[in-house]
Amino acid sequence: MITLKNISKKIGARILFDDVNVSFSEGFRYGLTGPNGCGKSTLLKILMKQEEASSGTMSMPKKVGFLKQNIEAFRNYRVVDTVIMGNERLWKAIEERDALYEQEMTDAVGMRLGALEEIVAEENGYTAESDAEILLVGMGLDPEFFYKPMHTIPLDRQFRVLLCQALFGSPEALLLDEPTNHLDLDSIHWLEDFLKEYTGTLVVVSHDRHFLNSITTHIADIDYDTVIIYPGNYDAMIAAKSEVRSRAEAENKTKEKKIAQLKEFVAKFGAGTRASQVQSRVREIGRLQPQELKQSNIQRPYIRFIPQDKAPGQIIFRIQGVKKSYDHPVIKGFSLEVMRGDKIGVIGANGRGKSTLLKMIAGALTPDFGKVELGHEVSLGYFPQNHSECVDKKNCGKMSVFDYLRSQRSDCADLEIRSVLGKLLFSGDDAFKEVPTLSGGETARLIIARLMLMNCNALILDEPNNHLDLEAVSALGWGLNEFKGTVICASHDRDLIESFAQKIISIEENKIVFFDGPLQEFMAVKKGS
């Protein structure tokens, strides 16, 4: 069990959470939720002892697995050894044991080796490599990588190894921050199954709504300057939270109506002969004071793309035999006609060419062979995975977000720009935030605001959900579904893909598959094949 007592965290004058008293119990799986900037990762770092709370205490199990981000620290270790390091007691015993075997054997060395072998046995060290291999296979790593140094394998595979490290050694508690990043859909499905069987305490932060709904038994929501635990998954939490808030607001309205009636009586008879009745109503007014409702930190953007009036031709993109190689072939030959109104989700593991394909379709990258033709009257909006391709923070000086949008659409009225910024949560003075100071989530929202102003009839989006919180991803899915134009969007977020996509492009190891149907049907066909 993980227990927090009176935990508070302040950054300057800002309170992230105050006087938190919660317990995360063994056998339950908790999703830690809240909008960007609310303190989710900070709370996890406090639990990992990487950051100190402003006040309060906590108790943790002895063996805790957590997802590390410092890939460079493991660059020279073998992949399998990096996984085994997840059991710190075992790894230290193995290192010391191996070093002692290099020394001259003495009675003292022999005794110490005996003690170390006991630790290795207690921690199941004699099956450690095979146990690590099972995790690596489940996470989609090729066996050829297992005994290679970390820095020699692809970067996305290195992240998967660190996830295996967190899961290794039967930890009593697991703390995972965005574990589905860098995973393809098959690996996410494997991880879901693994975590559902996990019997310890799980606390996970994720912007993948489908993942949270699949694995969580409870949601620990950071809001109202505290942490509130709700039973059930993410969708159940949203429903319960909305119901509680609505009930409190309704009760306040009832009280306010009653108070108004009582005040009218007091005003009417206050100077007359009904003094006792007046005093009774004054006391009742005091008892009925409405509950002060704290402001929720949840903010929901409103995303809606409205295409220009002139309709494009029937064919939006004609992709003819495109190929692209870097040090090895990435796109080996792909042809497709994208028709007006198509909504296409692009899926596949990192490194297989999703971004390369989308860049070629968007005209941001030239194919080595083949061509992409833009249809008649097609106006294209592009959201790159690398935000700097669209918003160059290094060279925009002190440009505000308002001025950035003004530079993109000089013909727009100020009121229209301010309206779009407000819908993307840049209200009031936030409209004049300097672009270089924006967070990843704010930059993503600014790019979406730009697309909303452009009135394009075709959109290409490459991992647009990266850095967005759950509310913003949900709003984006709604916006793409309502959009009357054509969409090609790459994402690992199943909820986002399922919210709009009617067709699927799956970039697999040795081929690109086009499927005329939604993601759920594609996954069912793939599973049955």
Residue pairs with C-beta under 8 A, 6 or more apart in sequence:
1 23
1 24
1 25
1 26
1 59
1 61
1 201
2 23
2 24
2 47
2 58
2 59
2 60
2 61
2 173
2 201
2 203
3 22
3 23
3 24
3 58
3 59
4 20
4 21
4 22
4 23
4 56
4 58
4 227
5 21
5 56
5 57
5 58
6 19
6 20
6 21
6 55
6 56
6 57
7 17
7 19
7 20
7 21
7 46
7 53
7 55
7 56
7 57
7 58
8 15
8 17
8 18
8 19
8 20
8 53
8 54
8 55
8 56
9 15
9 16
9 17
9 39
9 42
9 43
9 46
9 53
9 54
10 16
10 18
10 54
15 225
16 38
16 39
16 42
16 43
16 222
16 225
17 39
17 43
17 222
17 225
17 226
17 227
18 225
18 226
19 56
19 226
20 56
20 226
20 227
22 220
22 227
22 229
24 30
24 173
24 201
24 203
24 220
25 201
26 172
26 199
26 200
26 201
27 199
27 200
27 201
28 201
28 202
28 217
28 218
29 195
29 196
29 198
29 202
29 204
29 215
29 216
29 217
29 218
30 201
30 202
30 203
30 204
30 216
30 217
30 218
30 219
30 220
30 229
31 204
31 205
31 206
31 212
31 215
31 216
31 218
31 219
31 220
31 233
31 234
32 40
32 43
32 44
32 203
32 204
32 205
32 220
32 222
33 40
33 205
33 212
33 219
33 220
33 221
33 222
33 234
33 237
33 470
34 40
34 221
34 222
34 223
34 297
34 298
34 469
35 297
35 298
35 299
35 469
35 471
36 439
36 441
36 467
36 468
36 469
36 472
37 439
37 441
38 222
38 223
38 297
39 222
40 205
40 222
41 177
41 205
42 51
43 222
43 227
44 66
44 175
44 177
44 203
44 205
45 51
46 52
46 53
46 58
47 58
47 60
47 64
47 66
47 175
47 203
48 64
48 66
48 175
60 173
61 171
61 172
61 173
61 200
61 201
62 172
63 87
63 89
63 169
63 170
63 171
63 172
63 173
64 171
64 172
64 173
64 174
64 175
65 86
65 165
65 166
65 167
65 168
65 169
65 171
65 173
65 174
65 175
66 166
66 174
66 175
66 176
66 177
67 162
67 163
67 166
67 175
67 176
67 177
67 178
67 179
68 162
68 165
68 166
69 162
69 177
71 150
71 155
71 158
71 159
71 162
74 82
74 85
74 150
74 158
74 161
74 162
75 149
75 150
75 151
76 149
76 150
76 151
77 85
77 149
77 150
78 146
78 147
78 148
78 149
78 150
79 136
79 141
79 145
79 146
79 147
79 148
79 149
79 150
79 153
79 161
80 129
80 132
80 133
80 136
80 146
80 147
81 91
82 150
82 161
82 162
82 165
83 132
83 135
83 136
83 161
83 164
83 165
83 168
84 90
84 91
84 94
84 128
84 129
84 132
84 168
84 169
85 91
85 165
86 164
86 165
86 166
86 167
86 168
86 169
86 171
87 123
87 128
87 168
87 169
89 119
89 123
90 119
90 120
90 123
90 124
90 125
90 128
90 169
93 116
93 119
93 120
93 123
93 125
94 120
94 125
94 128
96 112
96 116
97 113
97 116
97 117
97 120
100 109
100 112
100 113
100 116
101 113
103 109
119 125
120 126
123 169
124 131
131 168
132 146
132 164
132 168
133 143
133 146
135 164
135 167
135 168
136 143
136 145
136 146
136 160
136 161
136 164
137 143
138 187
138 190
138 191
138 194
139 160
139 161
139 163
139 164
139 183
139 187
139 190
139 191
140 160
140 183
140 184
140 186
140 187
140 190
140 349
141 153
141 157
141 160
141 161
145 153
145 157
150 158
150 161
151 158
153 161
154 350
154 351
156 182
156 349
156 350
156 351
159 181
159 182
160 182
160 183
160 187
163 176
163 179
163 183
163 191
166 174
166 175
166 176
166 179
167 174
167 194
170 200
171 200
172 200
172 201
173 200
173 201
173 202
173 203
174 195
174 198
174 200
174 201
174 202
174 203
174 204
175 203
175 204
176 202
176 203
176 204
176 205
176 206
177 204
177 205
178 205
178 206
178 207
179 191
179 204
179 206
180 188
180 191
180 206
180 208
180 211
180 492
181 492
182 350
183 191
183 492
184 347
184 348
184 349
184 350
184 492
185 347
185 492
185 494
185 523
187 349
188 208
188 211
188 492
188 494
192 211
192 214
192 215
195 202
195 204
195 215
196 214
196 215
202 215
203 220
204 212
204 215
204 216
206 212
207 465
207 468
207 469
207 470
207 473
207 493
208 492
208 493
208 494
208 495
209 234
209 235
209 470
209 473
209 474
209 493
209 495
210 493
210 494
210 495
210 498
211 494
212 219
212 233
212 234
212 470
213 233
213 234
213 235
214 233
216 232
216 233
216 234
217 231
217 232
217 233
218 229
218 230
218 231
218 232
219 229
219 230
219 232
219 233
219 234
219 236
219 237
220 227
220 228
220 229
221 227
221 228
221 229
221 230
221 237
221 241
222 297
223 241
223 296
223 297
223 298
224 294
224 295
224 296
224 297
225 294
228 241
230 236
230 237
230 240
230 241
232 240
234 470
245 293
245 296
248 291
248 293
249 293
251 290
251 291
252 290
252 291
252 293
255 288
255 289
255 290
256 290
258 288
259 285
259 288
259 289
259 290
262 281
262 282
262 284
262 285
262 288
263 285
265 277
265 278
265 281
266 278
266 281
266 282
266 285
269 277
269 278
270 278
298 471
299 425
299 471
300 471
300 472
300 474
300 475
301 423
301 424
301 425
301 445
301 448
301 471
301 472
301 475
302 423
302 424
302 475
303 423
303 424
303 448
303 452
303 472
303 475
303 476
303 478
303 479
304 423
304 452
304 479
304 482
304 483
305 381
305 451
305 452
305 456
305 459
305 479
305 480
305 482
305 483
305 485
306 452
306 455
306 484
307 379
307 455
307 456
307 457
307 483
307 484
307 485
308 379
308 455
308 456
308 457
310 377
311 340
311 377
311 457
312 340
312 375
312 376
312 377
312 378
312 379
312 457
312 458
312 486
313 340
313 375
313 376
313 377
313 378
314 339
314 340
314 375
315 337
315 338
315 339
315 340
315 375
315 376
316 338
316 339
316 340
316 342
316 374
316 375
316 378
316 458
316 486
317 336
317 337
317 338
317 361
317 372
317 373
317 374
317 375
317 378
317 458
317 488
318 337
318 338
318 372
318 373
318 375
319 334
319 335
319 336
319 337
319 338
319 360
319 361
319 370
319 372
320 335
320 370
320 371
320 372
320 373
321 333
321 334
321 335
321 369
321 370
321 371
322 331
322 333
322 334
322 335
322 357
322 360
322 367
322 369
322 370
322 371
322 372
323 329
323 331
323 332
323 333
323 334
323 367
323 368
323 369
323 370
324 330
324 331
324 353
324 356
324 357
324 360
324 365
324 367
324 368
325 368
330 352
330 353
330 356
331 353
331 356
331 357
331 360
331 367
331 512
332 510
332 511
333 369
333 370
334 357
334 370
334 512
335 370
336 505
336 514
338 344
338 361
338 486
338 488
339 486
340 375
340 486
341 484
341 485
341 486
342 486
342 487
342 488
342 502
342 503
343 480
343 481
343 483
343 486
343 487
343 500
343 501
343 502
343 503
344 487
344 488
344 489
344 501
344 502
344 503
344 504
344 505
345 489
345 490
345 491
345 497
345 500
345 501
345 503
345 504
345 505
345 519
346 354
346 357
346 358
346 488
346 489
346 490
346 491
346 504
346 505
346 506
346 507
347 354
347 490
347 491
347 492
347 497
347 504
347 505
347 506
347 507
347 519
348 354
348 490
348 506
348 507
348 508
349 507
352 507
352 508
352 509
353 507
354 462
354 490
354 507
355 385
355 462
355 463
355 490
356 365
357 505
357 507
357 512
358 460
358 462
358 488
358 490
359 365
359 384
359 462
360 366
360 367
360 372
361 372
361 460
361 488
362 380
362 382
362 460
363 372
363 374
363 380
364 382
364 384
364 389
374 380
377 457
378 457
378 458
379 454
379 455
379 456
379 457
379 458
380 456
380 458
380 459
380 460
381 450
381 451
381 454
381 456
381 458
381 459
381 460
382 390
382 459
382 460
382 461
383 390
383 447
383 448
383 451
383 459
383 460
383 461
383 462
383 464
384 390
384 462
385 462
385 463
385 466
385 490
387 440
387 443
387 444
387 447
388 394
390 447
390 450
391 404
391 435
391 438
391 443
391 446
391 447
393 435
393 436
393 438
393 443
394 436
396 404
396 435
396 436
397 436
398 434
398 436
399 407
399 434
399 435
400 431
400 432
400 433
400 434
400 435
401 421
401 426
401 430
401 431
401 432
401 433
401 435
401 438
401 442
401 446
401 449
402 417
402 418
402 421
402 431
402 432
404 435
404 446
404 450
405 412
405 417
405 420
405 421
405 446
405 449
405 450
405 453
406 412
406 417
408 450
408 453
408 454
409 417
409 450
409 453
409 454
412 453
416 453
417 453
418 431
420 449
420 452
420 453
421 427
421 430
421 431
421 449
422 431
423 449
423 452
424 445
424 446
424 448
424 449
424 452
425 445
426 433
426 442
426 445
426 446
426 449
433 442
435 443
435 446
438 446
439 467
440 466
440 467
441 467
441 468
441 469
441 472
443 467
444 464
444 466
444 467
444 468
444 472
445 468
445 472
447 464
448 464
448 476
451 459
456 485
457 484
457 485
457 486
458 485
458 486
458 487
459 480
459 483
459 485
459 486
459 487
459 488
459 489
460 487
460 488
460 489
461 480
461 487
461 488
461 489
461 490
461 491
462 489
462 490
463 490
463 491
463 492
464 476
464 489
464 491
465 473
465 476
465 491
465 493
465 496
468 476
473 493
473 495
473 496
474 495
474 499
476 496
477 495
477 496
477 499
477 500
478 499
480 487
480 489
480 496
480 499
480 500
481 499
481 500
483 500
487 500
487 501
488 505
489 496
489 497
489 500
489 501
491 497
494 519
497 504
497 519
498 518
498 519
498 520
501 518
501 519
502 517
502 518
503 514
503 515
503 516
503 517
503 518
504 513
504 514
504 515
504 517
504 518
504 519
504 522
505 512
505 513
505 514
505 515
506 512
506 513
506 515
506 522
506 526
515 521
515 522
515 525
